[in-house]
Amino acid sequence: MTEAYTSALLLVGEKDEELTALLDRELTAFNNAAVGVHEERSLSVRVTGGDGTLIAGLTGWTWGGSAGISMVWVHADHRRDGWGGRLLAAAEDEARARGCDRISVSSFSFQAPEFYRRHGYVASGRTEGYPGDASDVHFWKRLDGPAVAPRLRLVAVVDYPAGHEETVQRYEDDVLALLPRHGGLLEQRLRGPEAEVHVISFAARAGLDAYMSDPDRAKLRTEIGDLAPNARVLTVTEV
């Protein structure tokens, strides 16, 4: 244990501008060195009225061919005037001008997830219970071509045969590992004493069909024999 460790002072506080600036500088340098990209830039769009008051605004960033939206706000008196869409369009145009081919944003479920869907953003995941009973929904959009269709999303409930839980769990580990070769994504895996639940998505129905007919999947099912679990599968969409 070094002297610096034993003499260090750990402090917990609230807002710390100096610490924020230092961490931002150090992490930016680390990230840039890791990927060889050094053109990180802030992005902002501002709408002001004739009297100088702020009507709407957007902040974000661009880096490594990607863009991100941090905050979007429109004054309550102007939320039916189309400024939200204009902010997005302006930010997307600027991101393209900077060489970005994609853009991402997150929105709480009580904010504006439907607004982003209407403008071509596709949900890529969500964090439940954040905050409280709400969700944080994560979106992205391609800027270099047609809008990407929403992914085909499935929920599978896999029952464990009594006394063989670990065997079936290992089988599911192996089967789920085949998803990426067909464009599948395991978005969430939940486990209980008698079953587990998978939230899986594919770019298209063809990916699901290829996954279901994968010879390696059939081989795994043959190897486990009568213990092969039956799954109840639902096709779901976001609400």
Summary of the structure (lengths in Angstrom):
residues: 239
radius of gyration: 23.4
end to end distance: 52.3
largest distance: 75.2
contacts: 597
relative contact order: 0.09
helix: 36%
strand: 33%
